[in-house]
């Protein structure tokens, strides 16, 4: 894009408008350049999120229609509940995916936030449309291959959708909500939900179907873990940056996460030996919130150093969003 055109667009977006006869000074060239850089990052992030979600929907649809649905197999979570009801009643899976996930999306609006919920709702609607419209080929009738590869493609879809900042299975939202209220781990909640689903499958259909459902769930969950690079339910993030104050402000007020500040001394980094002290930030998030944090930190300081490590569980502190009164 030509520099003049980019400046014109940036000025149109950023420059404040006059209100009630008050004249507001326009932004400087530095402010406009910074704004244009942030705009490009935002657009790039949105495009990548959309691409991830679309690929996730296509993969999950392939796992459902190409393997599981046509062979009477089920999975865990909200998708498994939908498959179980579809198998027993003959109701359209597309409709069931919407109805079963709807309560979880309402809960997600309160627990995680509006942006996540909107993206998740759109992802679930997209999956429902794909399942209803796209004619996926029937791959195999071998039960072992159906369980393993059906779970693999479904897990790929779930993992890609999570990396895009959404979900296509609402039980993770329920798990986050219950873990905060009851003090148990997210993994334990998901396990209990799936045990209930598999127990109903064994009772209403047969034990063999329930056993294959467990195999499908294991395949899907391992695929999700692989796509998320081993990120567990809680992830601790350490941030080293010369703009620690701005990042702390962003974490605590814009993202509404808890943050701890450590006093750091001079050391050695990418640009050589540091001759100044800097603060080190530490925060704990769920894996659904990592993507947004990384984008916001990169927007403030592209050279910030982030270290992420798995956290099995947390007790006390503030591991959920703060609710500010406006």
Secondary structure, DSSP 8 states (H G I E B T S, - for coil): --HHHHHHHHHHHHS---BTTB------HHHHHHHHHHHHHHHHHHHHHHHHHHHHHHHHHHHIIIIIGGGT---SHHHHHHHHHHHHH---HHHHHHHHHHHHHHHHHHHT-HHHHHHHHHHHHHHHHHHHH---------HHHHHHHHHHHHHHHHHHHHHTT--S-THHHHHHHHHHHH---HHHHHHHHHHHHHHHHHHHT-HHHHHHHHHHHHHHHHHHHHHTTT--SEEEEEEE-TTHHHHHHIIIIIS----EEEEE---EETTEE--S-EEEEEEEEEGGGHHHHHHHHHHH-TT-EEEEEEES---SS--S------
